[in-house]
């Protein structure tokens, strides 16, 4: 990277078809990707870059373009009906989405386009085709991994895996969020030289060990956070609670609290709690605003992350930033973020007895909990700040742009020789 490129201000288009940076977190399709897009866009804009996020319009009344307080723009693209739809139903509208992008970029082409999730990658490649706009891709999750772990429960479009392979082979660069994803991309045939590891980050100003603490009782508190989908493994945490009689489990996520009674997954989890005999110690609080999360995390003795698989997982970072130890299944990105025996404890996936043993040991050892929490804070400060994530992302952008220029220059020389 040359010094000239380091100071150059760019027009950056970020494409996130279902995960709007303006969405309320905790819904079925609103989680870590929304945070990633919002925080990365804010940091890039703060460095002086002109950042525009393109997301699908999911309501009929919001303005087409919104300037956020962080200094980046969000453009709502008319693609399909203007209402909320499950992300797995959006593929038929990606042609319309890409045509809108192409029209915008024809008038003012960005220096680089960064697609988030596979359908965004498809729309971005179609829009950028022939226009000279370099494209980088963050998948956030891979269809082949989802299919492996969910089997018949995987409701992704059948084309997903093949489309992801095409995207990986066509984009100028892929930003993997963890080392496990690098191996999966290699199995898909994506050249290693095209892949860079750039993780998700955490807001170190909001998530701190110091600050307000949510009210709690005398029992030990276990906290589990995430969208109420089966793969998050909340039922495993419920099963583990059976043999920890002096603890409660608070589950955060899903729809707002006043709608939990009609939420099928919430009702299924409550049935599991009754079956195990811990219904009096399991509390579902529903969707919680991002600003309220630090206080809730600080109220926990241990944060439990027990998914079957997890492409990355921002919750462990937020817990560690608050100085709270994490017990996590050793899957996906959790093997990178949580250092076993240093910032938390790893357990095998789908093993509630192993989860129970790890949690119970930590609850019995407050000195170890404090040590793990302090190490977790040190780790996120050194590795997972959004400023560092933005800087690493920019390095990929600059490298991709430079490579594209070298290719174009070589093509011109070759054409001149002819």
Helices and strands as residue ranges (DSSP letters): H 3-7, E 11-15, H 32-46, E 50-56, E 65-67, E 73-77, G 87-89, G 91-93, H 94-107, E 112-116, H 118-128, E 134-138, H 143-150, G 151-153, H 160-170, E 173-176, H 179-187, G 192-194, E 195-197, E 220-225, G 230-232, H 234-241, E 247-252, G 257-262, H 264-276, G 279-281, E 282-286, H 290-298, E 302-305, H 315-321, E 326-329, H 334-337, E 344-347, H 352-363, H 366-383, H 386-417
